């Protein structure tokens, strides 16, 4: 079975630009979460989506937004890129029904570099 | 607020030696705990998890972890390390009602031949 897939693998942008990152969950998984991992640190939670609705949001500015589609895939959008947005962006999926706890399986990530 | 502490930033062991990576958590209720491993430039792979029940949990690649409520710890162990175990290891706890993971800063493991 295919795991969580993310695209693109790498991305280089300049300050002020906009970026869209994509994630496809494991088949049958209805929940997608996004994490940001800055070099040398652990991942930080950005969003969780379940059944196309935002269920949780981390401490990130409004420049960060996301959505989930009817097929449960998801996009993470970042506007007005800053140098500090350079990071590995990880997507995770789970079977989770809202309010419960379930194992999250991670994709390979998208490495974003902002120049 | 919930938090996870991994006291060791970097650990070096010899191949064949035993390994213990430390993890301490701060959480008021029964925690749901995970260990993930990350190879350079890669995503996170689940090693093992603790939700409830037996406090000694077995994972993949010969790893195990023991949940000790009295010490707020969930240390990862392996009896004999292989060179392929060199990677970064993250401990995490679920926080909140929507399955949010809080990660420690990670422990980078180097293995000497």
Interface residues (C-beta under 8 A of the other chain):
Chain A: X4 X6 X31 X33 X35 X41 X42 X43 X44 X45 X48 X50 X55 X56 X58 X90 X92 X94 X96 X98 X99 X100 X101 X102 X103 X104 X105 X106 X107 X108 X109 X111
Chain B: X4 X32 X34 X36 X41 X42 X43 X44 X45 X46 X49 X51 X90 X92 X94 X96 X97 X98 X99 X100 X101 X102 X103 X104 X105 X106
